[in-house]
Amino acid sequence: MPSRLHFGDEDFLRCRFAISPMWETQEAVRTLKRPDRHGYHAPWLRRIRAAAAGLDLAPLWLLMPRRGHSPDWLGPPPIGPAATFEEEIAAVRASDPQAAREDTALSLACTPGALQSPRGRAWLADPARMIAELADAVEEAWRALIEPDWPRLRALLEADVAHHSRRLAEVGLGTLLPELDPRLSWDGRTLTLALRVEYARDLAGQGLVLMPSVFSWPDVITGFEPPWQPTLVYPARRLGGLWTDPVERAPEALVRVLGRNRAAVLTALAEPATTTALAHRLRLAPSSVSSHLTVLRDAGLLTARRYGHQVLYERTPLGVALACGG
């Protein structure tokens, strides 16, 4: 069933990329209940099993119907590519209680019996307390499930944004959008999405937020209701290697030439990454990673470029050939 988003002249000027740690936290919680999402994430699921068992996720799951509405107040609009969890959870805690009550009632109505359940009735009777309770639940999930791996996740998401930003500059929005996911196609001013729901929306000058996601895979998700700017969430690139240890992937011949840690750094840069992200992923000291990056760059195997407040390293064609054995 195709869905269609219609672009006007102003919409082309108001498209942007965003990354949301809040979104990833909530989708990770949802993934725990969705076996169809487990494919790429089996190593993560094994590692966080004990931490997840120590959380009470039932309140969050109650507002995550497989089909239907999830509260917009609990997932505020993404701020941009550099949003922090602290900024996003502060927006959740500042939600208007009456608006949150109405939004939550819509979500509870999507699950049979939820509106009349003791928890549902308590939430609707005291929405201010509901906001505090659910914000605490999301923050606990962030600390236990996502924060330890956020440098790795953020590196993958930032690499996706950097890649698609370059493609936008090279080929324009009309060519870029279908590259985000095979279910997207472009025809002049209309983006068609092959999804399970059918609708037509005029973006009406609001533009479109493009947001890569790790834990939303394999779904493409759209959102339009205020206060959200129209948003398209798509699976991030290179998910297959997300949970693989780069040290294990480094070819033995490359290890003999460069040494194990330096080979691991080069292998880990299948997508651009920062020194901090590499250090976290490789479990090495940032000073050690920085030294390896300098040597690899001086050898012509890497380049460095600034992205906002960070410096991203990526492989040159020679670095790619060496890492891949070409």
N, C-alpha and C positions, 0 to 999 in steps of 0.2 A: 504494500500500500504506500504509494509515494506521498511525501509531504513536500511543501514548497515554501521557500522564503523569497520574497520579492524585494529587490534592491532598488532604491531610488538614488539620485545623484549624491545626496548628502550621506547616504549609507556607506558609499565607497570611501569616504573621508573619515569615517568613525569606526573602522574595524581595528581591533587591537588584540594582542595576546595577553594572557594572564596565567598565573600559577597560583594554586590555592592549597595551602597545607590543611585548612579546615575541610575542604572538599575531599582531599585524599584520606583524611581521618575518617570521615563519615562513610566514604565508599569502602574503606578497609573493613569497617564494622559490618557493612552490608555484605561484603565478600565472604565473611565468615559464615554467613547463612546461605551463600549461593555457590553450590558445588560447580556450577557451570563456569564460574570465574576462577577456579582454582588452578587451571592449567599452568600458567607461568609462575604461580606463586607458591608452589609446593614447598620449596626450601624455607620461605618466610613463614608459612603456616606451621611447619614443624618447629621452627625456632620460637615462635611466639605462643605456642599452645599453652604453656603454663601461665604466661602473663595474661592471656585472654581468659583462662579459667578463673583467674582472680578478680575479674571485672564483672559487674552487674550490667550487662548490655541489654537486658530485656526492655527497659524504657526506650532506648533508641530503636531497637528492632520493631517496637510497637508502631513507630512512626515511619517505617520503611516498607510499605506494602509493595509486593512484587509488581502489581499494576495499580496505579493510582497516585495520589498526591502525597508528597513529602513536604513538611512545612518549610516555607521559604525563609522564615525568620531564623530557623536553626541552621541555615546555610546561606549567609548573606552574600551579596554580589562580590565576585572576586575583585580585589583592589587593583591588582596589576601583577607584573612578573616578579616583583620583589616583596610581596606581602609576607608578613610573619604570622605565625599562629597567634601570638599575643595580640596583634592588631585585630585579627579576625574574631577571636573569642571575646574581645572587648565589645565588638559590635553586637555579638549575640547577647551578651549580658545587658546591653543597653536597649534591647528590644522593648517596644511599647506593649505592655501587658494585654490590653484589649485586642490589639491587632494580632498578637501572638495567640490569644485564645481562639479567635475566629479561624486563623490559619490552621491551628492544631485540630480544631473540630472537623475541618474539611478532611484532614489526613486520617483522623480516627474513624471517620465515616467510611473509609475505604477498606477497613478490616472488620468483618462481621463481629459484633459484640463489643468492640473496643470502646465505643462511645459510652456504653453502660457499665463498663468494667469499673472496679473500684479505683484503679489508677486514672482512667479516663475522667471519671467524675471528679476526682480530687484535683486534677490539673485544671479542668474548666472552672471549678469553684474558686481556685486561687492561682490565677495565671502568673502572678509575680513569683510565687514559690516554684511553679512549674519551670519558669525560665531559669531560676537558679539551679534547680535540680538537674535539668537537662544540660545546661552549660557545664556543670561539674562533671556529668557523665562523659561529655565529649572531651573535656580536658583530661580526664583520667585515661580515656582511650588514646588520646594523643601521646601522653607520657609513656604509656605502656607499649603501644603498638607501632607508632610512627616515629616519634622523636628520635629513638636510637638509630634509625636508618634514614632520617631525613636528609643528611648530606648526600647520601647515595641517590635517593629519590629525586631530590632537588636538582642534582647534576644531570640526571636523565631528562627531567622536564625542561631544564634550561637549555640543554643540547637540542631538544626538539624545537623549542622556540627559536633558537639561533639558526637552526637548519631551515625552518620554514620562513623565517624573516629574510634569509638570503634568497630563498626561492621566490618570495614575494617581490623582492627587488629585481630579480632576474626575469621573471615571466609574468608578473602581475597577478591580481587577485583571482581573476577568472580561471587561470590555469592552476593556481595554487590550491584552491578549495577542493577540487576532485582528488588532489594528491594526498589530502589529509586522511581519507578513508575510501575504500572501493565503493561504499554505499552512497557516495556523494557524486553528483554530476552538475554541470553548469551549462546554462543556455542563455547567453546574453545578460539578462538582469535577474535570472531566477536560479536559485540553488535548489536542486531536488534531492531529497533524502529518502532512500529506500528503507523505511522504518516500519514498525508494527502498527503505528498510528497514522492517521491521515488527517492533514490539516493544511491550510494555506494562510500565511502570515505576510503582511506588508511591514517591513521593518520601520517604515515611517520616519526615516531620518535618525534613528537611534544607533544605526550601525550594528555590528556583531562582534561579540567577544569570542575569541577562539582559544580554547583551553585544553591543552593536552592533559591526560590523566593516566596514572599507572593502574589504579584499582578499579576504574570503570570498565576496563577491558572485559569482554569484547564489545560492549555496548557503545553506541553513539547516542548522546543524550542532549536534548535541547531544553531550554528554559526561557520563558518570556514574561512571566508575571512580575509586576512591580514588587519590590524595588529593583529587581534584576534588569540590567540591560540585556537584550536578546543575546543568548549565549549558546554556543555549540561546543560540547565536550566530546573529544575524540580520543581513541587509544594512542598513547605516546609511542614513538618509534623505538625500536631496539629493546623491546621488553624481554626478548629471549635470553639476553645475557645479563639481565639486571641482577640476579641473585647468584651468578657464577663468580667464583673467586678468580680474578685475573691471573694470579700466580699459577693456578691450575691450567689456564688456557695458553700460557706462554709456550711457544714451540721450543723444544729442547735445544735445537740448533741456535735459536736466538738467545737462549739463556747462556750457552757456551760463549757467545760473542760478547754480550753486554753484561752478563751477570744476572742473577735471578731477580733482584729487586728492580734493576733498571729495565730489564725485559718486561717485568710485570707492569711497570709504569707505561711503557710504550703500548703494551697489549691492552691495558685498561682504557686507553684513549681511542677506543672505537668511536666514541662521541666526545666532543669537546668537554673539558672539565676543569675545575679550579684546583689549586694546590690542596686546599682544605678537603675538598670532596675526594680527591685521590688518596690523601693520607688516611681518611676515615675508611675508605673502601679497602685499601691495602693493609690497613692496620700498621702503618709506619709513621714515624714522627714527621710532622710537616717540614721541619728543616731538612730531613733526609730526602723527602720527595722533592723539595725545592732544588736541592743540589742535583738530583737526577734529571729534573726538567731542564736545568741550565745546560748540563752536558749534552742532553739529547737535542736541545735547540741549537747549541753551538755546532753540533754535527749535522745540522740541516734536516733532522728528522721531525722536528716540531716547529710550529709557529705559535706566537702568543698574540692575543688581541683583547682589548678592553671591552667588557660588556657591563654597562652601568658602573658599579663600584668594584667589580670583580675582573680578574684577568683569566681568560679561558685559554687553555692550551689545546691544540689539535695537531694531528699528524699531517705532515706534508706528503705529497705523492711518494717520495722516497721512503718515508716512515711507514706508510701504508703497505708498500711493497715488501719492506723488511719484516713488518709484523705479521703479514699474511703469507710470507714465504714465497712471494711472487718474484 
